[in-house]
Every structure is written in C-alpha cells, then in structure tokens.
Amino acid sequence: MRVCVLICLLLVTAACAKMPFAQKPSEGTRPEAPAGEIVGQPVRPRARPGDLDLSATTSPARKPATSARTVEQFDTTTPEERQAAAAAPVQTGGEQRLGDTVASLGDVTKPGFWLETPLVSSPKTGRVYFPGSGKSAQVDLIPIDGPDTAGSRISLAAMRLIEAPLTDLPTIEVFAGE
C-alpha cells in the first residue's frame, strides 16, 4: 500500500512540474518582454540617458581580433597613444583627487585608456596613479553604480601603462581633471 501511495505522489509531482505555472524562467531572462522583444532572450543593460563612451576621445576604437590570445594582441593602442596617455596632463585649474580604489582588469576587448569607477557620477577625463610603480596614465573616467568604496575596472592598456600587475587587484589613486 505504501508503495502505491509513493508512486502516486511521484506521478502527481512530475505532472505538476510540466505545468506552465510551475516553470521558472531561466536565469538572466525575463518572463515577459516589452512589445517588440522576444521572450526568453537574455536581459541586456540599456544605456542611461547621459551615458557617454569617452574611449573614442582617447584612442580610436580598434577592437582586438577575435583570434587574440595574448596581452599584446588584446592591447590595440599604438606607441604614440601610450606616450600621450603617459604624458603629464595639461591643466589650467589643476586636478581633483577623487580617492583610492581597488582596480581589477576590465573588459580586455574594450580598447583605449579608461577606468569604470563609482568615484564619478558623470563621464569625464582624469588620471590614475599606481604607487607601486610611480607611473600614471590619463584615462576616461566612466561612472558605474555602487558606493565610493566599491572597486573599479581598468582597461588593459591603462593597467599596462601604469605597470600594475594584471593578475592582482592593485590599489590606485584616481584624479579628475578640472
């Protein structure tokens, strides 16, 4: 008798799993999509009004080849661009120190000299300084959500220029141009 009850319970449970109300959307998808979008497609962040990609101002957008495998292949900046980014910034009113941040290596397929950081609320130009090497780089500061104490993401080109270890989480100083 117990065996029959267990088998019935298993069958009922299995049947409920097939019901539409019991199915959960896969992670990263939304169950209902706005008009014109496909249900079940991954959710992608939308640009906020006022977002600006400043990386094009520092260097032309030269994405690495899809076959890129080494650091040199992913870093598409030219020697002239590296020299310009390493040069001391020309400031008329000085620069403002925004604070220290722990930086991780950002998207290696995104070219240019940039830092995605919660230390800024709007895109601007600035400079990062790595005390470990004594080197700095001019970068585009791109805002991301989070408290000021949250970490930042730095471009491969900028990380190489300031000679920060690519596999570490270095603490860098961030300055905004005025």
Secondary structure, 3 states (H helix, E strand, C coil): CHHHHHHHHHHHHHHHHCCHHHCCCCCCECCCCCCCCCCCCECCCCCCCCCCCCHHHHCCCCCCCCCCCCHHHHCCCCHHHHHHHHCCCCCCCCEEEEEEEEEEECCCCCCCCEEEECCCCCCEEEEEEECCCCEEEEEEEEECCCCCCCCEEECHHHHHHCCCCCCCCCEEEEEEEC
